[in-house]
Amino acid sequence: MPMSIIFADHGQVKALLLPAVGGYEPFNPLSEHTLPDLRRYGIDYRPYLDKLTAGTPSYDLGAPINFNARVDASGAREVGQWWEPEPWGTWTGRDAGLIINFPQNVKTDLVLEVLAGAFVNEKNPQITVQVHVNDVAVGSWNVSYTKGVPLYQTHTVTVPRAVLDKGSPAVIWFRTSNARSPNELGMGGDPRTLGLAVVRLRMFPEPR
């Protein structure tokens, strides 16, 4: 089924129907500024947009979001390909996102800091992670397999204020190239596609 906008009486949009994973998406359903402008037809997205952050508290700048449990109570909500939390953190698939609910308009550039590992090994020696915020590419990092290197490392990118102003709440995506499953590589029966092993994340104002 194609992506569809569902509206109720008086053009009130309350839901979107998404295609199967990997299907064609003409716009980002989590980003307000990419939704088709249908105001001339009396279409109002506000009920749908309000649902995106319903029940999610505001995020306190600088506070750590720990991924060894559900993150909803931390001012964020997971979207995309996240696996179940484990005692150390959470694995992502190829494309994993977060909706961050800031309490008010951010007044400065922010640093996005992520403590994470990756599914890299001798059979899958490197992955690249592209970081997008509100549909804008803000940075990337490479994770390579090297013996003796700590399993988890800190990665940072700067998110310009202008990018944050494009949409509220902010939508962050981690798009991982070369994510594979242990089963694909003949390293066990785990069929999950594994990208990042995320332990902790936080956002804070860029030091001046």
PLY file of the C-alpha trace (Angstrom):
ply
format ascii 1.0
element vertex 208
property float x
property float y
property float z
element edge 207
property int vertex1
property int vertex2
end_header
0.00 0.00 0.00
1.41 3.47 -0.83
1.97 6.17 1.75
-1.39 7.81 2.49
-2.62 10.78 4.50
-5.74 9.98 6.52
-7.98 12.85 7.58
-11.22 13.06 9.51
-14.03 15.59 9.44
-13.05 19.14 8.48
-9.71 17.97 7.07
-8.16 17.12 10.45
-5.19 14.80 9.81
-4.87 12.25 12.61
-2.74 9.51 11.03
-0.49 8.54 8.13
-0.31 5.10 6.58
3.29 4.11 5.85
4.45 1.74 3.11
6.36 -1.44 3.86
9.95 -0.99 5.05
12.00 0.14 2.07
8.94 1.36 0.17
8.64 4.73 -1.55
8.13 7.64 0.83
7.53 10.96 -0.98
8.01 12.90 2.26
9.27 12.35 5.78
6.25 11.55 8.00
8.19 12.68 11.10
9.21 16.09 9.77
6.60 18.86 9.75
8.25 20.99 7.06
8.31 18.14 4.50
4.57 17.38 4.72
2.66 18.39 1.57
1.19 21.89 1.91
-2.53 21.22 1.57
-3.83 24.25 3.45
-5.66 25.53 0.36
-7.81 22.40 0.62
-8.52 22.95 4.31
-6.17 20.18 5.48
-4.79 20.63 9.02
-1.90 18.47 10.27
-1.96 19.74 13.84
-3.80 16.75 15.42
-1.27 14.39 13.81
1.76 16.49 14.78
0.54 16.76 18.35
0.49 12.96 18.53
4.19 12.76 17.66
5.20 14.11 21.06
2.17 13.09 23.11
3.31 11.54 26.35
6.98 12.43 25.74
8.38 14.87 28.33
10.67 17.71 27.35
14.36 16.93 27.05
16.71 18.75 29.44
19.78 19.96 27.54
22.89 18.13 28.72
21.02 15.27 30.36
22.16 11.77 29.31
19.69 9.50 27.53
20.62 5.93 28.43
19.66 3.14 26.05
19.65 0.19 28.46
15.94 0.87 28.95
13.13 2.58 27.08
14.06 6.20 26.36
10.56 7.73 26.38
10.98 9.15 29.87
14.13 11.03 28.81
12.47 13.53 26.47
13.03 11.37 23.37
11.17 8.72 21.41
12.66 6.03 19.20
11.52 5.63 15.61
12.83 3.43 12.84
14.92 0.32 13.41
15.77 -0.15 17.09
16.04 -3.58 18.70
15.05 -4.37 22.27
17.17 -2.77 25.02
19.90 -4.88 26.62
21.81 -4.35 29.91
24.55 -2.33 28.15
22.36 -0.38 25.65
20.48 -0.93 22.37
21.37 -2.10 18.86
20.06 -0.19 15.86
19.36 -1.51 12.38
20.30 0.40 9.23
18.12 3.45 9.89
17.30 4.47 13.44
15.80 7.74 14.55
14.98 9.78 17.62
12.37 12.45 18.15
13.80 14.94 20.67
11.26 17.15 22.37
12.99 20.37 23.43
11.17 22.50 26.01
11.52 25.69 23.94
13.23 27.06 20.88
16.96 26.42 21.08
19.04 29.62 21.07
22.40 28.22 19.98
24.11 25.45 18.02
24.08 22.11 19.84
26.60 19.31 20.13
25.20 15.83 19.63
27.35 13.37 21.60
26.85 9.63 21.25
28.67 6.86 23.12
28.37 3.87 20.82
30.04 0.86 19.29
29.19 -0.88 16.04
28.89 -4.32 14.51
32.39 -4.36 12.99
34.71 -7.34 12.86
37.15 -9.10 10.52
34.30 -10.02 8.16
32.67 -6.59 8.31
35.57 -4.23 9.07
33.97 -0.78 8.67
30.68 1.06 8.71
29.83 4.69 8.03
27.12 6.52 9.96
25.44 9.54 8.39
23.69 11.81 10.89
20.65 13.77 9.68
18.68 16.28 11.74
15.37 17.58 10.39
16.30 16.08 7.00
19.64 17.91 6.86
22.95 16.01 6.86
24.99 17.43 9.75
27.94 15.03 9.89
29.17 11.47 9.76
31.65 9.15 11.36
33.45 5.96 10.38
33.78 3.03 12.74
36.52 0.54 11.89
37.48 -2.81 13.35
40.82 -2.56 15.14
42.08 -5.01 17.73
42.67 -3.41 21.12
40.39 -0.41 20.50
37.69 0.09 23.17
34.35 -1.40 22.19
32.48 1.89 22.74
33.74 5.29 21.65
32.38 8.84 21.86
31.28 10.43 18.59
30.16 14.05 18.18
28.64 16.28 15.53
27.55 19.92 15.72
23.92 20.64 14.91
23.44 24.24 13.73
20.63 26.24 15.26
19.24 26.91 11.78
18.76 23.16 11.32
17.00 22.83 14.66
14.69 25.70 13.69
13.44 23.70 10.70
11.22 21.51 12.85
10.06 21.02 16.40
10.40 18.46 17.83
13.76 17.70 16.26
14.03 14.45 14.30
17.47 12.79 14.29
18.37 9.87 12.02
21.41 7.59 12.14
21.77 6.00 8.70
24.30 3.19 8.78
25.98 1.87 5.66
27.14 -1.76 5.50
25.03 -2.88 8.45
24.90 -6.69 8.44
23.53 -9.50 10.56
25.66 -12.16 12.30
23.72 -14.76 10.32
24.73 -13.15 7.01
28.38 -13.28 7.99
28.30 -16.86 9.25
28.90 -15.69 12.81
25.91 -17.31 14.49
22.19 -17.55 13.99
21.21 -13.98 14.95
19.17 -12.68 11.97
19.03 -9.06 13.15
20.67 -6.43 10.98
23.03 -4.67 13.41
24.36 -1.18 12.91
25.22 0.89 15.99
25.43 -0.32 19.57
24.16 2.83 21.33
24.95 3.22 25.02
24.26 6.87 25.78
23.39 10.12 24.00
23.17 13.72 25.04
22.84 17.16 23.45
24.29 20.35 24.88
25.10 23.91 23.75
28.29 24.20 21.74
31.04 25.69 23.94
31.95 29.23 22.97
0 1
1 2
2 3
3 4
4 5
5 6
6 7
7 8
8 9
9 10
10 11
11 12
12 13
13 14
14 15
15 16
16 17
17 18
18 19
19 20
20 21
21 22
22 23
23 24
24 25
25 26
26 27
27 28
28 29
29 30
30 31
31 32
32 33
33 34
34 35
35 36
36 37
37 38
38 39
39 40
40 41
41 42
42 43
43 44
44 45
45 46
46 47
47 48
48 49
49 50
50 51
51 52
52 53
53 54
54 55
55 56
56 57
57 58
58 59
59 60
60 61
61 62
62 63
63 64
64 65
65 66
66 67
67 68
68 69
69 70
70 71
71 72
72 73
73 74
74 75
75 76
76 77
77 78
78 79
79 80
80 81
81 82
82 83
83 84
84 85
85 86
86 87
87 88
88 89
89 90
90 91
91 92
92 93
93 94
94 95
95 96
96 97
97 98
98 99
99 100
100 101
101 102
102 103
103 104
104 105
105 106
106 107
107 108
108 109
109 110
110 111
111 112
112 113
113 114
114 115
115 116
116 117
117 118
118 119
119 120
120 121
121 122
122 123
123 124
124 125
125 126
126 127
127 128
128 129
129 130
130 131
131 132
132 133
133 134
134 135
135 136
136 137
137 138
138 139
139 140
140 141
141 142
142 143
143 144
144 145
145 146
146 147
147 148
148 149
149 150
150 151
151 152
152 153
153 154
154 155
155 156
156 157
157 158
158 159
159 160
160 161
161 162
162 163
163 164
164 165
165 166
166 167
167 168
168 169
169 170
170 171
171 172
172 173
173 174
174 175
175 176
176 177
177 178
178 179
179 180
180 181
181 182
182 183
183 184
184 185
185 186
186 187
187 188
188 189
189 190
190 191
191 192
192 193
193 194
194 195
195 196
196 197
197 198
198 199
199 200
200 201
201 202
202 203
203 204
204 205
205 206
206 207
